[in-house]
């Protein structure tokens, strides 16, 4: 069946997009989990509602608007983190609520047409060459960022105050990481949507964390689980009338639950 689908250009483009997502996003997710930034990726994803409103008002492509709004939103969150005493998770829940409400209000007030399903779950079967080049560019950017920031990020994730005392520029490293993550989320939304991009970043890494004893093993396991989620989810979407993004999120969540059930917790993990 899959070989028959491969005769179509849009299916081949979708497979290439899935491969580009699988190459980097689950690896990036290991650092997202390590930095306790899962809420942040979700908050940036929800800023897509504002991006959709701006795209409609200015006549832009959604992908271009997201590349503007997501980094600006990341900088705004970093600014608030530095100037408030609120716990980060509380601040991010406020941000998710605020940007979702503001974005939908703008869409409604300006009567901007909004394909809510495509925004939530993406439209990987409608990707164009420009979208694929963006994904390739994000892969290169993310790999360069991780190569440059991996060691300080690991030290910050292990003990933030100790890393700062040892001379690590914690605030600068965190801001650069959040900016890179925001760009990755913005580009990934076009392919798989708001909800699945958060699942792709968090669930494979969280599953890997439950079973791995070393950071290197987490990277490999997260990459394998992420690629499996994308491959199985995409195949499921070709077989049944399910949005590919939703299928990917469903598979990633199922793998997480299975791993949690088959390997009971061995004490609290932070």
N, C-alpha and C positions, 0 to 999 in steps of 0.2 A: 504493500500500500504506500509506504513512504517513498519508494522509488518512483511511483506514479506521480506523487505530489512534486517531486524534484524537477519535473518537466516545466514547472511554472517558475518564472523569474521571481515573483514575490515570495515564494516559499524559500528559494535559495537565498534571497536577501534576508529573510527572517532568520534562517539558520546561521548566516554569517553574523547577524546581530547577536544571536544567542551565544555564539562562540566568543564574540568580543566581550559580552557581559560576563561569561563564565571565566574568562582569562584573568580578570582583575577584581571584580566586585566582591566575590567571596573572600579574597585575600585582604582587600580593604576592610571588609567586615571584621576581620580578626582584630584590627586596630580600633575599629569602632567599639567593639565589645570591651577591649582592653582599656580604652579611654572612657568607658561608660557614657558613650555618645549616641546610644541607640535612640534616645528621645530626640536628640538633635537632628539625626537624619530624617526622622519622621516629621519634625517641625519644618525642616527645609522642604520636604516633599509637599507638605500642606500649603506652603507659600506659593505653590503652583496655581492655586485659585486666583491669587492676585496677578500672577503672570498671565493667566488666561484672560483676565479682564483687561490688562494693558494691551495684550495682543489684539483683542477685539477692538479696542478703542483706537489704536494706532494703525491697525491693518498689518501688524507684524505676523510672522510665523510664530507659533507657540514656542518652538525650541529657542528662537532668538530672545523672546521675552523672558523665558526661564533662565537663560544665561545671564540676564541682567538682574532679575529679582532675587535669585537664589544666593549669589555672593553678597549682595547688599543685605539680605536678611541675615546671613551668617555674621557679617560684621556688626550688625545691630545687636544680635544675641551676644557676641563677644563683648561689646560695649556695656550691655546691661550686666553681664556676669561680673565685670570689673567694678561696677558701681553700685551693686545691691548686695544685701546679705541673704537674699533668698536662696534656698537650696536649688541646685541646677535643675533637678527634675521638676520642681514647682514652677520655675521660670519657663521651662520649655512647654509644660502643659498650658500655661497662660498664653505662650506664643502660638501653640497649635490652635487653641480656641480662637485667639484674636485674628490670626491670618486667615483661617478658614471662614470665619464670620465676615471679615472685611472683604475677602475675595468674592464670596457669594453675593454679598450686598452690592458690590460694584457691578458684578455681572447682571444682577437684577435691575439696578437703577439705570444702567446704560443700555439695557436690553441687548446685551452682547450674546450672540448665539454660543452656547456651550455644550459640547458633546461630553456630558458628564461621564458616560461609560468609558470613552477613550481616555479621559483624564485620569480616572481612577485605575483603569486596568490596561492602559496603553493600546496601541494598535500596531503590533509588530509586523503584521502582514501588509501594512500600508507604508512601510519605511521607504525613503528615497535614498539616493546615493549620498546626498548631503548628511543625512542622519547617520549613515554608516561611517562616514569620515569623522563626524563628531565623536562617535563611540570610539573609533580608533585613536583620535586625538586625546580623549579622556583616558584611555588605557595607558598611553605614553606618559601623560601628565601624572597619573596616579602612581605608575611604577617609579618615575623619577622622584616623586614626592616621598614615596615609601623608602626608596634607597637612601635619600638624604635625611629623612626624619625618623627612620626605624629605631635607631639606638636611643635617641632622646625620648621618643614616644614610649618605648618599653620602660625606660627609667622613670618617666612621669607616671605611667600606669602602675608601676610597682609601688612607688612612694613619692607623691608629688612634692611634699615639703623637703624631703631628702634630696631629690633631684635639684630643686631650687637652691638648696644650701651648697650643693656641689658645683654650682655655676651654670646649670642648664637654663637657657632663657625660656622658662616655662611658658610665659604668656605669649611670646612670639611663636614658639613651636605649636602651641595649641591653636592660635589664630590661623597660622598657615595650614595646619591640618584641617581645620573647620572650613576654610575657604576651598581647599581642594576637594573635600567631601561634598560641599555644596554644589560645585561644578559637576561632580560625578553624578549626584542625585538629579540635577537639572537635566542632564543629557539622558540619563537612564529612564526618566519618566516618559519621554517620547516613545520609548520602546515598550516598556512593560507597565507604566502607570504609577500613580502615587502609592497605592497599597503594596503592590508586589516589589517595588524597588526597596522599600524598607525591609520586607521579608527577605529579599535576596542579600541584603547587607548584614542582617542580624541573625537570621535563623541558622544558616550553615555554620557561622562562627560560634554561635551559642551551642549548637549540637557538638561541634568539635571540642569546645571547652569542657563539655561534660565527660568526654572519653579520653582526652589526650593529657599527657603528663609533661610535655615540653612545648615550647613555642613553635619550633620547627614542625612538629607533628600537627599542631593546630593549623598551621598554614596549609599543609598538604591535605589534611582531612576536610577543612573548610572548602578548599578548592574542589575536591572530589564531590562533596555533598552539593555544592552550588552548581557544578556542572551537571550532576545527576538530576537535580531539581529542574534545571532548564531543559535538559533533554527529554525527561519523562513528561514534564508539563507541556512542552510543545507537541510531543507526539500525542498526548491525551487530547489536546485542543484540535488536532487534525482529525482525530477519531470521533470526538463528540463536539456538539456545538457549545463549547466553553471558551470564553476569551482566553488567549494564551497567557496573559499576565495573571489572571485569576488561577489558571491551572498550575502555573509555576509556584505561586504563593501557597496553594493547597498542598502540592507535593512537598515543598520545603517544610511546611508546618507538620505534615504527616511524618516526615523523617525525624523531625525534632521530637515528636510525641513517642514514636517507636523507640528512639534511642533512650529517651527518659524512662520508658517502661522496661526496656531490656537491661538497662544498666542503672540500678537504683543509686541514689546519691550516696557518696562515701564521705559524709560530713559536709559542713557548710563550705561553699566556695565563694570567694569575693571577686 
